[in-house]
Amino acid sequence: MKHNVHSADLFDISGPVEPLSWTFMVNRIQTLSYILFFPSTFIEPSMIWIILLAAACSHLNIWLLANWLRRMDRPDGYFGTVRLLGKTVLWLFSLFGLSLALVKCAVLLLGYVDIVNNILFPSLDPKLFVALLLFACLYLARLGMEKTLRFGVISFIGTVWVVLFYVPYIFPANADYYHLLPLIPERMPPHPWHTFLTLWAAFAGPEYLLMLPKQAVDERRIQSSLLIGNAFSIVEYVFFFVVCHLFYGSQYLRRLDLPVVQLVRYIHLPFAERLEIIIIPAYAFSVVYVVTFLLLYAAAALRMMTGASDVPSGRKWLGPAFVMLCLTTMAIQYWGWANEMGKNRWIEWHNWSDACTYAALPVLLMIAALLTKKRGTRHATNHSPD
């Protein structure tokens, strides 16, 4: 994938994104939220069927996303999107997307910094870690969308090896296989729909790929690449679910906040102790990647709201988007993250908004495309020669 270093536009992409980049992109966007927020929700072994149900629905959703990306008549750029949605709807969508992107970035940053602060450096001010991550994201965002997409490969390679350290937990004497029973529930799990939607949010993130330009998409490989990335996420979710139940058991698991992260403390190797000092910072690759990706989307949303998307803007909109992200993060950290109840409320809002956008966006785009097609057919019929 060639990159024009003289390009003034952050959003220029010179050619199709490699299949591996799509696969790693989907996987890292999905699994980051799961590691930070979700595992303590699934406290009964029979909930594995909810994971598999959500996985099947996510696979269908990814198929819909891929089909939209492969469409030859998919609108591209500012004017193409205006023709599809209209200026008013596009402005509202941009405002909504800007708000979602900023809040999602802030919650991901604060959730990760909370883990670093509580487990690794409890005596240091968490604002220091937030500032370091924010400026790392700004540095990567200044390189443009194309370089950011390439960083997805580094993010995947920098974190996927962590899974290997959890493998010993599935073998005796660390594992108690009775903790996986009963797989068939004796009663209905509590709040099954809430559990399903919470897990559905763990698969969210690939919907943001819909906004990438046409030249980034290789129509022949995009579908298989996205589906493989989603399959990787499914394997990781099932693996971590099984590991947590084998080691903790459902009775103890319900008392833990972040069982996957807490499990790192029990990993001891003959040649190394306190592996959390290596493993937890490794996830900074994924945090920086996802937040940078969303920061660029926030800059693009600002650009669309002003109607200036037809003119190359360089880094003009990145600065305001970064300032808005800093202010959003500071506000949530000061008011929302001050106590456990406030933090849980923001995390729940983040999860539900992710679940809604992941379910609704592909469907809305398909409906808009069908309406546009019908409108075009009717227009052609009305103007056809007698």
N, C-alpha and C positions, 0 to 999 in steps of 0.2 A: 504494500500500500504506500504509494508515493505521497510525500508531503511537501507542499510549497511553502518554504520557510519565509518567503517574502509576502505571503498573503496577509492582508490586513484584517480579515474577517475570522473571528474565533470559530465560526460554525462551518467553515469550508471543509469539505471532505473530498479528497482527490480521486477516490476510487472505492470499489466495494470493500467492505470490512471482511477480513478473513473469517472463515467458519469457526475456527477455534476461539476467536475474540467474541463472537456472538454467544458461543456455549459458555465461556467463562463469565461473560457479562451477566447472563441470566442467573447462573449459579451463585455468584457473589452477591448480587442484589438481593436474592431471596434468602440465602442462609445467614446473612448478617443479622437481620431482625430476629431470626429464630434463636440464634446464640445469645443475643442480648436480652430477650424478653419472654420467650414462649414456653420453654420446657416444663416449668413448674405447673402449667395448666393441666398437663396430661398425667394424672396421678394414678389412673387405673389401667391395668394391662389391656383390658378389652377396648380401650380407646385407640388401640392400633388400627381398628377398623375405620375409625373416623379419619385417621391420617391417610389411610389408603383411599377412602372415599374422596377426601379433599384433593389428594394427588391425582385421581382420575379426572375430577372436574378441572383441575389446573391444566392437565394435559390437553383437555378439550379447549380450554381458553387459549392456551399457547397455539394450538392449531388455528384458531380463529385469528389470532394476532398475526401469525405467519402468513395466512391467506390474504389478509389486508395489506401487509407489507409487499407481497408478491404482485398485487394488482397493478396492471399497466396503466389504468386510469386513476390511480391514487393521486389526490391533489398534492402538489409539491410547492413549498415556499409560501410566502405570505399571500400572494394573489390567488394561488390555487386553493388555499384554505378559506380565503374570503368567499370565493365562488361556491365552495361547499357549504359553509356555515353562515355566511353573511357577516358584516362588520360588527354588528352589535353582539351577536352570539360569540364571535371570536374574541371580542374584548372581554366578555364575561368569563369565557373559558380560560383566557389568559390570566385574569385576576384570580380565579379559583385555583388554577394550576400554580400560580406564583405563591399563593398562601399555603397550599399543600406542600410545595417543595421546601419553602422556608421552615415550616414547622417540622416536617420530616427530618430535614437536616439537623435542626436544633435538638430534636429528641434523640436521634442516633448519636450525635456528638456527646450529649449529656449522659446518655445511657452508658456509652463506652467509658467516658471519663469517670463515671461513678464506680465502675468496676475497677479501673486502674487505681483510683483513689482509695477505695475500701480494702483492696487486696494487696496492692503493691506499695503504695506510698500514702498511708493514712495521715501523715503529719504535714504533707504539702498542700498548698492551696489548689483546689481543682481548677480555679480560673486560669492557672498557668498552663495546664494541659489543654484546656479549651482553646486558649490563644495559640498554642503551638500547632494544634490540629487545623485551626482555621487558616493560619498563614501557609501551612503546607497545602491545603486545598486551593488557596488563592494562587500559589505558585504553579500548581499543576493546571489550574483553569486558564491561566495566562498563555499556556502553550496551545490551547485550542481543543476543540472537540475531537479531532483526529488523534492527537497524542493521548488524550484522556481515554479514548476507546482502546488504544494500544496498552495503556497502563492496566487494563483489566486482566491481561495475561500475567503481569507481574503480581497483581493482587491475588489471583488464583494460586500461582506457584508459591507465593509468600505465605499462604495460609493453609493450603490443602494438606500439607504434611502433618499438621496438628492432629488430624484424625488418626494417624498411626499410633500415637501415644495412648489412645483409648482402646486399642485392640486387646491388650491383656485383660481388660475388664470383662470380656466375654468368655474367658476361660477360667476353670477352677484354679486356685481356690478363691479368686476374687468374685466369681459369679455364683449366684444362688438361683438356679433355674426355676425353682418354685415361685419366685417372685413374678414370673411371667404368667402365672395362672390366677384366675381363670381367663382364658382368651374369649370364651363365650360368656357374656355378662349374665349374672343371675337376675339382675334388675336393670332398668334403664339408667345409664350414667346420668349424673346430675347436670342439668342445663346442656343437653347435647347440641342444640343449635348454637348456643353461645360458644361452645367448644369448637364446633365446626367452623364458625366464622372467624374465630381467633386463629385457627390453623390456616384457614383460607388466606388470611392476611399475611401469613408467613410465606406464601407463594407469590405475593404481590411484588411489583417492581418492574416486570417486563413490559407493562403497559406504557411505560415512558419511552420505550423504543419506537413507538408509533410515530413520534415526532421527528425521527431522524430523516434526513433527505433521501431522495430516491437513489442518488449515486452511491449511497452507503450499502445498498442492498444488492446481493447476488440472488436473483430469483430462483436459481436452481438449487441453492444450498441452504437458504435461510430457514426453511421449515425444519429440516433435519437438525440443524445446529441448535435452534431454540428448543426443540423437543429433547435433545440429548442433555442440554443444560438443565432443563426441568427434571429429567430423570436422575441426574446427579444429585439434585437437591432432595428428591424423594428418598434416594438411598441414604443420604446423610441424615435426614430426619428420622427414618426408621432405625438407623444404626444408633443414633444418640438416644432415642426413646428406649431401645432395648438395653443399651449400656446403663442408663440411669436406673431402670427398673431392676436389672440384675445386681447392681451394686447397692442401691439404697433400699429397694422395696417400696411399695406404694404407701405404707404407713409413715415411713420416715420422709419419703419424697414430698408429701403434702406439706411438710414443715419447712422446706427449703425454698429459697427465693430464686436462685440461679444454679440449678443442679449441675449443668454442664460445666459452668465456670468453676463451681466449688470442687468438682471432681478433679480438677487440675492439681489441687493441693495434695491429693493422695497419690500422685504419680511420683514414684521414686525409682531411679535407675542406679546401678552400681557405680556409675561414673559421674552422676549429677543429681543434685537435690534442688528443691525449689524451682522446678521447671516453669512455674507460672511466670517467673521473671522473663522467660523467653517466649512462652506461648501467648500470653495476654498481649504483649506489645506487637506480636505478629499480626494480630487482627487490626492493627492500625492501618495496614495496607488496604484492607477492605473498607474501613471507615473513610479514609481519605478518598478512595476511588468513588464510592457511592455518593458522598457529599459533594465532591467536585462535579460529578455527572449532573446532580440536581442543581448545583449552583449555576452551571452553564444553562440549564433549562430555565432557571429563574431570570437570568440575563436575557434569554430569548423571549420570555414572557413579557418582560418590561419593554423590549424592543417591539413586540407585536402590539402592545397596548398603545404605543405612540404612533403606530402605523408606519414605522421607519424600516420595516423588515426588507424592503426592496433595495435598500442602500447598504453597502458594506459598512459596518459600524466599528470594526476593530474591537478595541477593548472599552469602548465608550459606555456600554451598559453593564460591564462586569463590575466596575467600581461601585455603582449604586446598588447592584444586587448583593455584593459582598457586605456593604454597610448595612443593608437591610437584614442580612443573615446574622451579622454580629449583634444588631439590636434585638432581633427575635430571640437569639440564643441567650443574651443577657437578661431579657425580660422573663423568659421561661425559667432560667436558672434562679433568678432572684425571687420571683413570686410563685412559680409553679413547683420548683424543685426544692423548696425550703423545707418541706415535710413529706413524710411517706404517702400521706393521702393525696397531696397535690401531685406528686410524682406519678403515682398510679393512675390518677385521672388523665394526665397528659399521655401516658403510655397507652391507656385504653382508647383515648381519642385518636391517637396515631394508628392503632391497630384497626379500629373501625373505619377510619377514612381510607386506609389502604385496602381493606376488604371491599369497600363500596366502589372505589375507582377501578380496582382490578376486575370486578364483575361488570361494571356499567360501561366503561369506556369502549371496549371492543364492540359491544352491542349497539351503543349509540352511533359509533362510526359506521357500522354496517347499515343501520337505519338511514343515516344521513346520505350514504352512498346510494341506497335504493331510491330515496326520494329524489336525489339529484338526477339519477338515471331516468326515472319516470318523467321528471320535469323536462329533461332533454328530449326524450322520445315524443312527449306531447308537443313541445316546441317545434320539432322537426315535422310532425304530422300537420300542424296548423299552417306551416309555411311550405308544404309540399305543393308542386305545381299540379293543377287540375288535369 
